[in-house]
Amino acid sequence: MAAGWVAVGASAGRGLSDGEIVRGFDFRVVEVLDREFTKTLGIVDDDGNTIWRCRVDGVEALWKRGGSWHRNQRGQLVELKPAFGLPKIGCSLVQDHAGQWGVLMRFHGDGRNLTDVPARHWQQDARVVEQLLRTALFDLAIGNNNRLKRNYLWLGAEAGVLPIDEEKALDFEGLVTFRMDQATRAAMWAGLRRFPLSRVVAGLRSTLSVEMVEQVASRVFHAEHARLLATELVARLGDLEAELYRYLGSRYADGKRAGIPSKRARGPQPWDGY
């Protein structure tokens, strides 16, 4: 077992916030509260996953249970959000005794995402708009190209939003492009007038060293691959300020016209398939 991987027995609730791999998980400790949660959220297809709301050792959580290995599951566990001023979801990659993989995530809010909340409640909220801008910097740094409104959990009027589901992350050869509606884009452009962009980016460059990112990534990647990922991610911080302006002016089709082969066409990275 690689350094940083953990094998936990039946009592694994404390692992929900560790961003680690939990193997040999005994799901007798999981109390499923709602097997219809996927339908409640209105998700028709979530990459073939079933989402259950459950409780693990007294900790309320979401169990995103896939029928087969998902090559991007580890991307959700590289928890660097606090460095970007964003809340952390707290999740672990788990494998039960039958060998089935899934992601176990702490439950936040009431299950609603931004598609469920009237736009006037958040597009004109300066605090939420700042969170969207910080998330954009986060997505650019980690190479995440799947930021839709449903990838934000609504935490309430006081707390704002929590970005989730970075399954398209760590694709550093791709072109990260804007994937939300024009009104959200306009709100973010307006928010840039009061957002201390240069100061935030300077803070990220001083905080996110290769060694710091490597330490986080090594929890769920082999050591040599964690170093490669950390080096790539930190290198992206050099152009982050200019990239944010490009991102807000981009369209999703830009990535397809950039002449960059898709992940599937390029084939897996060395850290994708184990």
DACOR-V854396 format. One record per residue. PSI is psi in whole degrees, -180 to 180 (NA if undefined). D_FIRST is the distance of its C-alpha to the first C-alpha in Angstrom with 2 decimals. Layout:
psi = {PSI,PSI}
d_first = {D_FIRST,D_FIRST}
This chain:
psi = {132,157,137,-19,143,144,117,140,-139,-29,93,11,-36,-17,-7,-29,6,-14,40,173,128,119,154,33,134,109,10,-19,-4,122,108,123,-30,103,-10,17,-36,-45,-37,-38,-13,20,116,-43,115,68,34,8,152,134,121,140,130,-179,129,115,39,-5,121,137,170,132,107,100,116,151,-20,171,133,118,-19,8,-34,-26,-32,-17,-4,81,90,8,-42,-32,-24,7,26,151,153,137,-37,100,159,147,124,150,123,178,-21,-4,3,136,156,176,130,120,142,145,134,142,-150,13,-9,149,-177,-18,-19,-7,131,135,-32,-19,-15,-28,-23,9,113,-34,-44,-42,-39,-39,-37,-40,-41,-37,-38,-43,-42,-48,-40,-40,-38,1,37,122,37,37,99,170,-30,-6,14,123,139,119,-6,168,-31,-36,-25,-126,162,116,139,175,59,54,-19,20,170,25,82,-8,-11,175,111,123,159,133,17,-177,169,-37,-39,-41,-46,-40,-37,-39,-45,-38,-24,-24,-27,0,125,69,-50,-40,-40,-45,-40,-39,-38,-42,-32,-20,-44,80,163,-41,-40,-47,-39,-40,-42,-47,-29,-11,-29,1,153,153,-45,-32,-34,-39,-43,-46,-43,-42,-43,-45,-47,-34,-32,-20,-24,-33,17,-40,-49,-36,-32,-43,-41,-43,-46,-20,3,166,155,-34,-21,-39,-35,-27,-1,-4,16,120,150,164,-40,-41,-35,-25,168,149,163,-21,4,-33,22,NA}
d_first = {0.00,3.82,6.65,8.48,6.50,8.19,8.94,12.71,15.39,18.88,19.85,18.06,21.14,20.44,17.37,19.86,20.66,17.38,16.35,12.72,10.62,11.57,10.45,12.77,15.58,18.94,21.66,24.41,24.16,25.06,28.81,29.84,32.88,33.90,32.90,35.50,34.06,33.46,37.15,38.20,36.63,38.46,35.41,36.35,33.27,30.04,28.07,28.21,26.53,28.10,28.29,28.88,29.98,28.51,27.88,24.60,25.28,28.50,27.09,28.71,26.40,26.30,24.01,23.85,22.99,22.70,23.53,21.04,18.21,19.75,18.72,19.89,18.37,16.16,19.46,20.66,17.96,18.82,21.33,23.86,26.90,28.14,28.69,31.03,32.86,31.42,30.11,26.44,25.65,22.54,19.99,16.48,14.77,14.51,13.87,16.16,16.24,18.20,15.55,17.71,16.52,18.65,19.25,20.57,23.04,25.49,29.02,31.51,35.25,36.92,35.08,37.57,36.80,39.33,40.83,41.98,43.68,47.08,46.73,49.43,47.20,44.64,45.94,48.59,46.39,45.80,42.72,41.04,42.11,40.51,37.22,37.60,38.18,35.19,33.08,34.61,33.51,29.97,29.96,31.42,28.83,25.80,27.61,27.96,30.81,30.94,32.81,35.34,37.29,35.25,32.14,33.75,33.91,37.27,36.94,40.70,43.65,42.54,38.85,38.99,35.99,32.20,30.63,27.86,26.06,25.00,23.74,25.69,24.25,22.74,25.22,26.82,29.13,30.84,33.86,33.42,36.67,38.46,38.13,40.24,43.99,46.81,47.70,44.23,44.40,47.87,46.74,43.97,46.49,48.84,46.15,45.46,48.88,47.68,43.97,43.29,41.29,41.64,40.73,37.63,36.37,37.17,35.17,32.11,32.44,32.62,29.70,27.06,26.13,23.45,21.59,21.97,20.85,17.86,16.77,17.18,15.56,12.37,11.64,11.18,11.08,9.42,11.44,14.06,14.78,15.11,17.71,19.55,19.81,21.01,23.55,24.91,25.26,27.04,29.32,30.53,31.90,34.69,36.47,35.55,39.11,40.74,38.05,38.82,42.45,41.54,39.20,41.98,44.38,42.17,42.12,39.23,41.07,40.86,37.26,38.35,41.26,39.32,38.62,34.85,33.22,31.23,27.45,27.94,30.40,28.32,25.28,21.68,20.22,17.18,14.99,16.65,15.41,11.74}
